[in-house]
Amino acid sequence: GYKRSLAADENSSSSSLVLKEQDRYKDCIPLILPCQHCSSSITISTLCDMTTTPPRPSFSCPSCGKAQGAHYIANKILLAARSCIQKYYSGSVRCEDSACGYTTRNTPLSSRCTQCYK
């Protein structure tokens, strides 16, 4: 198989690498789930929250501080993945023009909308 490697020169710092990671995943949807203990929302966008001292896992609730169960997290990730896969295979394409908004499940033969021709 192939291995993914990170190419960086000697002059780059870790902060620039973090910025590149943020740019890389900027279009990803964060996992938002309710806390098992207090029902507040937990947004999981990274594995570890580096803003706290000491760094704590992102699977901990910011309100009550309690960690979530491994099976609970695994189930929520599986359900979120299934939802994204279902959206992907629904196959709808929407016109980029906000005034048009035409949606179709047919694969367009050109990059132009068949309704507004933009």
C-alpha atoms as one frame of an Amber mdcrd trajectory, in Angstrom:
protein
   0.000   0.000   0.000   0.872   3.660  -0.092   1.852   5.677   2.927   0.863
   9.288   3.345   3.719  11.588   4.278   3.823  15.225   5.290   6.354  17.271
   3.375   7.695  20.246   5.300  10.892  22.200   5.058  13.230  22.914   7.966
  12.026  26.504   8.363   8.338  25.685   8.896   6.931  25.724  12.393   4.291
  23.500  13.933   1.771  26.376  13.875   1.975  26.529  10.077   1.391  22.777
   9.975  -1.679  23.188  12.178  -2.959  25.930   9.876  -2.535  23.602   6.916
  -4.545  20.938   8.745  -7.285  23.484   9.450  -7.328  24.491   5.787  -7.379
  20.862   4.751 -10.483  20.017   6.761 -12.263  23.405   6.581 -15.186  21.975
   4.560 -15.738  19.009   6.881 -18.797  18.912   9.069 -17.929  18.602  12.767
 -19.569  15.823  14.761 -22.104  17.318  17.182 -23.617  15.006  19.766 -25.486
  15.370  23.043 -23.679  14.631  26.300 -24.753  11.368  27.893 -24.810  12.991
  31.325 -26.133  16.564  30.975 -27.520  16.626  27.366 -25.505  19.711  26.368
 -23.996  19.767  22.860 -20.462  18.502  22.302 -18.755  19.554  19.065 -15.998
  17.164  18.079 -13.726  18.622  15.420 -10.406  17.303  16.743  -9.301  14.422
  18.922  -7.765  16.605  21.620  -8.589  20.115  22.856  -5.235  21.908  22.961
  -6.702  25.125  24.422  -6.998  23.622  27.910  -4.164  22.890  30.315  -3.593
  19.987  30.426  -5.037  19.097  27.018  -8.195  17.022  27.403  -9.823  14.655
  24.949 -12.502  16.308  22.800 -14.853  13.527  23.816 -15.295  15.180  27.208
 -18.271  17.446  27.767 -17.334  21.147  28.059 -20.233  21.749  30.497 -19.937
  18.911  32.988 -16.419  17.699  32.102 -17.402  14.031  32.036 -16.007  11.725
  29.363 -18.374   9.995  26.955 -18.428   6.222  26.621 -16.421   4.598  23.825
 -19.436   2.647  22.538 -21.557   5.799  22.543 -18.955   7.723  20.497 -18.473
   4.791  18.086 -22.232   4.519  17.518 -22.605   8.270  16.887 -19.684   8.237
  14.406 -21.227   5.263  12.581 -24.622   6.994  12.348 -23.019  10.220  11.096
 -21.027   8.300   8.460 -24.177   6.515   7.268 -25.979   9.844   7.000 -23.154
  11.350   4.911 -23.044   8.287   2.658 -26.820   8.490   2.167 -26.529  12.171
   1.185 -23.703  11.330  -1.216 -25.676   8.606  -2.967 -28.844  10.700  -3.165
 -27.010  12.305  -6.086 -28.780  15.619  -6.299 -27.031  18.501  -8.069 -28.050
  22.109  -7.427 -27.450  25.154  -9.628 -24.853  27.520  -8.166 -26.966  30.581
  -8.980 -28.985  31.406  -5.859 -31.800  32.912  -7.955 -32.213  29.687  -9.955
 -31.794  26.967  -7.333 -32.646  24.196  -9.848 -32.035  20.713  -8.428 -31.770
  17.499 -10.432 -30.616  13.922  -9.941 -29.431  13.651 -13.555 -25.736  14.021
 -14.237 -25.215  17.227 -16.228 -23.335  16.842 -19.517 -21.885  20.337 -19.262
 -21.033  22.676 -16.414 -23.980  24.924 -17.290 -27.419  24.738 -15.710 -30.126
  23.371 -18.027 -32.682  25.862 -16.659 -30.875  29.218 -16.393 -27.869  28.427
 -18.634 -25.360  29.980 -16.222
